[in-house]
């Protein structure tokens, strides 16, 4: 079966991003941003992205409502206002999104999960979605900031510096980097 891919656009142009998507014969660009808007890179705002994808023969799918890393409700935040990915992964909305990815994978569709972060290990594409896909035995390949491929394990090693987490409680792996001030609490 085909692996699922993840990509972040960061400061890449649409043309540079498209070249990477075409390299892997992307059929579906799945937007996993909670807010599909980019002030700094307007090509990646939802409306523009839908048009650009259509022009390139790629289907744009918004799934930030189920797979986004910044939930609206308070149940997925910790006491510091950071998103707790363990709690978020258990929500019905996230599980629905994960089921859709599993179906796409089973059908052998070439799908890219897209967010804004260039470095996959700093993004919920790796720490949340990638971790959950790995638990299901589904391979995800992250396209790094240099355009090279990283396995889920390699991305996690970049995050942890190669240190094993024998207790399974490393907050770098289970929480968002940013605090959202208890948003939704």
Buried (B, 14 or more C-beta within 10 A) or exposed (E): EBBBBBBBBBEBEBEEBBEBBEEBEBBBBBBBBBEBBBEEBEBBBBEBBBEBBEEBEBBBBBBBBBBBBBBEEEEBBBEEBBBBBBBBBEBEBBEEBBEBBBEBBEEEBBBBBBBBBBBBBBBBBBBBBBBBBBEEEBBBBBBBBEEEEBBBEBBBBBBBEEEEEEEEEBEBBBBBEEBBEEBBE
